[in-house]
Amino acid sequence: MSLINPIARAIACATFMALGVSVVAHADVARAQVAGTEVDAAELLAAEAGEAKSAAVCDGVHDTATLQALLNAGKNTATGVYEPTVVEIPMRPDGCLISAPLKVYSNTRIVQNGLVKLVGYVAPAPTEQHGMYTIVDGSQNVTIEGSGTLDGNRSAYASGMCCMGGIVAGGPEIGDYNANVKNITIRGLRIVNSPMWPVSIDNATNVKIDSVTADNSVSTFQVAHNSTNVSVNNVHISDADDIGFSFYRGVANASLTNSVVHDAGGAGISIYTDAPPGVAAARPSADIALVGNVVYNAHAGIDVNGAGLMTSRNVNISSNIVHHNRIAGISVSPCTNCQIVSNLIHDDGGASGNVPGVWVINSPGLTIASNTIYNEGQGASVGYGIIVTDFITGAPATSRLSITGNKIFDDRSTQIMAHAFGGVIPAPASVTANTLGATIGVRDNFVYASGSVVSNINMP
């Protein structure tokens, strides 16, 4: 079966020949030859299950052009449509060295089992956002996967060079609410030393990210800007200068599950909305699940943060293990009709201040239930189980705060936890069936509004 039309085949062959890649077409098999070495090229430009297959053979000099030519080869020049194409990047001792973003179009599957490294990149002015793989606006049905490494080589660039990431959809403007990409899958890669985001996906529908490792990045691993139907599972993120992972500025119907995030300069996991200068107005996030994750050595472990601009809605934070973070285990500010349920939270704290396992600000309809919180407060900080600072008055009974079935204690020989509960709840709340261990001060130090229902159990 013919892979692409004859005109497109001729253009692709001419492009590869100009790059030192010779293409010899047979009925179903093609071979690529670079620098005198013949390489089986995964049936280069041959039809297999309707997909064009090509394999990169990098020489460390022409790699940007070589890879981009392979990514361009799927275009049917008669129709302008990108036909299903597979680009394979095999193992090579020195990897493929690129100096510019690689543009990825619709119906493309990249299988990267070797190294791709950024070298000699010059950031454009004015500021633009790009990725080593840049998924072009309007693209759909893109898969980037494999066992290889994407190395952003951050030490070669000025700190915080803006803005070159690992895999990016959206741009070149920062904060792209109009990227309109669909059916994006990222799987299996290791993304290291990114000068900005290891992954940043804007305005995407149907995103699946699985088994990706990101280490030593300047900025955040994020899905952002009106993305919907998002599943992120089994990712491992470490040593980010910024937030570790974020659903950022308007994400809906999304989940982060079974993942590990640690050693972040900002929050470990965040649902975050801010207002950077020159970026389109923020939008709220809703219907998000953060389930079964492990978070440690971050600013706050899990942070739902509207930055005074937006209120997240219907967020489920459950069955996570959160520990040894600097200012709080889990914080929400604000979050409407959200749940913090069945988490294990312990040993958070830093140099100073009050450090709670759960910190709630302005969050009507919030449920905090069946969590185990212990040994909060480290160093010179003072520990709390749950702190509530809820300034929303007059909330109807159906949207009031519920704190139930939590177990809070400090079992250290020298206790640091000041109280199990602390703060002011100006609207009637239900605080029941919580088991409270001994603390330095009174266990329940909430200031309750009239009409609250309070019934808890004190441990010996």
N, C-alpha and C positions, 0 to 999 in steps of 0.2 A: 504494500500500500504506500502510495506517495505520501511523504511526511508533510511537505509544504509545497506551495505551488512553484513551478520552475523558476519564476522571477525571483522569489524569495530565496530559493536554494542557491541561485547564482550569486545573489548579493551576499549571502552568508559565506559561501565559499571564497568569494573575493575578499571579504573582510578577514577571514581566517588566514588566507595566504599572505595578506599584507602584514599580519602579525607573526608570520613565521610558522603558521599552523597549516599544514596541507591536509585537505579533506579528499579522500578517495571513496566515492560512492559505489556501493554494490547494491544488490537487490534489497537486502534487509540489514546490511552491516556497513558501517563506515569506520575508518581508522583515522586517528589524528597523529601527526608526526611533527615534533618540535625539536629543533636543534639536532636533527639527525637521528633521534631516538623514536622508534615507532611504539605507540602506546595503544592498547585496547581502550577505546574511548566510550565504553558503555553504549555501543551502537550509536555513535555520533551521528546526529541528524537522521536517524533511522526511525521508522514507525514501530512503536511497540505499545499496544493497548491505547492507541490514539495519542501517545505522547512522544514528542521529540526528545531524544536523549543525547546529551553531550557531556564530555568530561574535560575539566580544565587541566591543562598542563602548564604550570607556572614556571617562569624562568627567573623571577625576582627582579625583572626589569620592565617587562611589558604587561605585568599581571592585571593592572586596572583595565587596560584596553582589551586584553584577552577575555577576562571575565565578563565585561560589559557586552562584548560582541556575542558571547554565548547567551546572555540574558536578552539581548535584542533579537536573537534569531527566531524566536517564536512568532514574530509579527508577520502576518499575511499582508503583503504590500498591496494586494488588490482590494482587500476589505478593510485594512487597518486594525483587524482584530488579532489579538494575541492568542495563538492556538496552544493547547496543552504542551508544556515543555518541561523537561527535567534537566537541571544542570548539576553535575556531580563534581565535587571538589575533594579529590583523594588525598591520601597522605603524601607529604613531601618533606624532607628533612628541614628545610628552611621555610616552608610554608609558601603561601601566596602573599605578596606584598603589594598593598594598594595605597594610592595617594589621593583618592577622591571617592565620593560616595558611589556605590553601585546601585543603579536604579533597577527596581524589581517591578515587573508589570503583571497584569492579570494572567491567571492560569499557569503560573510558574511554580515549580517545586524545586527548591535548592536542597541538595543532599550534601552537607559539608562534613566530611570525616577527617579532614586535615586542618591545618592552621591557616587563618587569614589574619594578617597583621597590618595595622595602619602605620604608614611611614610617610614623612614628607608632606603631610596635609597642611594646607594653608586655609584658615577659616575665612569665609567671605565677609565683606562689609557692605552694607549694614548687616547686622546680626541675622542669621538664618539658622533654622534647625535642619539637620541632616543626620543620616545614619550610615554606618559602613554598608549596611543594606538599607536602602531607602525605598519603602513601598510607596509607589507613586499614587497621588490622589486619584480616586475613582477606581482603583484596582480591586479585583476580587479573586477569590480562589487562589490564595498564595500560601504556600507551605515552605517554611525554612526549618530544616531539621538535620540531625546527624549527631555524631559523637565528637565532632571537632571543636576547635577553640577559635573564638573571635576575640582578638587582642587589640584593644584601642591604644595601647602604648602611651598611656597618659603621662608618663614621666618625661616624654619628649616634648610636651606642650606646656604652655603657660597654664598655671593653676586655674581651673574653671573655664577653660577655653570654651566659648559658646559659639556654636552648639553642635557638637558632633557626638552622636551616640553609637550604640551597637546596632540594634535593629529599630528603625524609626518609621512610623506611618504618620503622615501629616507634615505639612510644611510647604514651602520654606518659611512661611511666617510662623512665629512662635505661638503656640496655643491654637491649633487649627481646629475650629469647629466645623469645617467644611471639607475635611479630607474624604469623607464618604467612601471608606474602604469596607469590604465585606469578606467574610469567610477567611479569616487569617489564622493560621496554625503555626506555632513556634514550639519545637520539641527537641529536647535532648542536648542542646548545645551548652558549651561552657563559654561565658562572656566575661572577659577580664579586662581590668585596667582601662575602663572607658573614660574618656575625657569629659563626658556628660552622662547621659542615661545608658545603662546597659540595654534596656528596652523601653521604648516610649511609643504607645499606640494611641493616636487621636481619632475621635469621631469614627469609630469602627463598629460594625454590627457582626456578631458571631465571631468571637475571639476565643481560641483555645491555646493555652500555654501550659506545657507539661514538662516536668523533669528537666528544667533549665537551671543551671548554676550561674550565679553572677557574683563576682568578687572584685573588690578594690575599685569602685567607681566613684566619680566625683558627685554624681547626682543620683536620682531615684529611679528604681525599676517601677514603671508606672503604666497604667491604662487610664485614659483621660478624655476630657472634652467631648461629652455626649456619646461615649461608647456604651453599647448595650449588648446584652446576652454574652456575658464574658465569663469564662471559666479559667482560673489559674490554679494549678494543682501541682504539688510536689516540687516546688521550686526551693532552691537553697541560695540565700542572699547573705553576703557578709561584707563587712568593711566598706560600707557606703559612707561618704562624707556627709550626706544629707539623710533624708528619710530612707529607710530600707526599701519598703514597698508601699505604693499608694494607688488607691482609686482617687483620681484627682479631678476636681472641677467638673462635676456633672456626669456621674456614671450610674447606670441603672441595670437591675437584673444581673448582678455580678456576684462571683464568689472567689475567695481565696481559701484553699483547703490543703491540709496535710503538708504544710510548708515550714521551713526553718529560716528565721531571720535573726541575725545577731550582729553585734558590733556596728551600730549605726550612729552617726553623729546626730541625727534627728530621731523621730519616733521609729520604732521597728516596723510596725504596720500602721497605715494611716488612711482614713477617708478624709481628704483635706480639700479645703476651698480657700484660696487666697485671692489677692487682686494685684498681681505684678503690674508695674507701669507698662503701658503700651500693648497690653493683652486684652482681648475681648472680655466682656463682663462675665462674672462667674455664674455658674448654674448649680443647683443643688443635686446631691446624690441620693438615691433611694433604692430600697429592696436589694440589700447587699448582705451576704453571709461571710463571716470570718470564722471558720470552723476547723478545729483540729490542728492548729498551728503551734509552733514553739517559738517564743520570742525572748531574747535576753540581751543584756549589755547594750541597751538603746537609751534614748532620752526618756520617753515614755514607751512602754511595751506596745500597747495598742491605743491609738489616739483617733477619735472622731472629732474633727476640729473644723468648725465653720469660720474661724478667724473673725468672728463678729459680723459675717456677711450672710451666711446661709445656714439653714437647719437641715441636717440629714434626716431621713425618715426610714423607718422599717429596717433597721440594721440588726442582724442577729450575730452576737459575739458569743460563741459557745464552744466548750470543750477544748479550750486552748490552755497551754502551759506557759505562764508568763512570770519571769523571775529576773532578779538582779538588774533592774532598770533604774535609771537615775532619779526620776521625779515622780513616777507613778507606774503601777502595773497597767491598768486600763483607765483611760480618761475619755469622757464624752462632753462636748461643749459646742453647740447643743445637739440633741438627738431626740426626735419625737417618735413615740411608739417603738422604742428600741428595746432589745433584750440583752442582758449580760447574764449568761446562764452556764452553770456547771464548768466554770473555769478553775484552774489551780493557779493561785497567785501567791508569790512569796519572795521574801528577801530583797525587796526593792528599796532603794535609798542611795543617798550620796553625801555630799559634804555639808549640806544644811537644809533647813526647811522642813515642812510637814510633808510626809510622803505616804500617800494612801495606796492600798491595793486597788481600790476603785474610787474615782473622782468624778463627780457628776455636777454639771453646771447647766441650769436652764433647760431641763429635759423632761417635759411633761409626758406622761404615759410610759415612763421607763420602768422596766422590770429588772430587778437584780435578785437572782434566785439560785440557790443550790451551789454557790461558789464556796471553795475553801481558800481562806486568806490567812496567811500566818507569817510571823516574823518580819513584818514590814518595818522599815527604818534601819538604815545602816550608817556606819560612821557617825557623823555629828547630826544626822537628820533624825526627825522624830516620826515614828510610825503611827499610822491609823489603818483600820480595816477599810472603812468606807467614809468618805467625806462628801457631803451634799451641800452645794451652794445653789439653791434654786430660787430665783427671784420672780418666778412666774406665779402671781397670786390669782386667786379666783378660778383655778382650773376646775372643770367639772369632775365629778367623782370617777367617771369612766376614763379619765386621762391622768389620774394622779399617780404619784410614785408608789411602787410596790417593792418592798425589800423583804424577802421571805426565804427561810430555809438555808441561810448561809451559815457557815462555821468559821469563826474568827478567833485566833488565839496567838499567843506569843509564848513559846516554850523554851526560850533561851534562859540560861542561868541568870543573866542580867537583862531584864526586860527593857525594851526600847519603845514599844508601842504605848502611846499615851492613852488612846481610847480605841475601842472597837468601832464606834460610830462618832462622827463629829460634824458640826455644821448646823445650818438653819434651814428648816423646811416650812416655808410660809403657807403652803396649801396643805389641807389634810392629806395624810399619807397612811399607808398600811405597812407596818413594820412588825412582822410576826414570825414566830417559829424559828428565829435565828438562835444559834448556840454561840455564846460569847464567853471566851476565856478571860482570865485575869489580865488586867492592863495596869499601867502606872496610875492612871486616874480612873474615874468612873467609866464603866464599860460603855454605857449608852450616854453619849454627851450631845445627842441631837437636841435642838430646840424645836419643839413640835408646834404646829398650828392646832388650834382648837378643832376637835372632830377627828383627829388622827386615831387610828387603831393600833395599839402597841401591846405586844405580848411576846416576850422572848425568854430564853432559857440561859441562865448563868452556869457555866462550868465551875467546878470547884477551884 
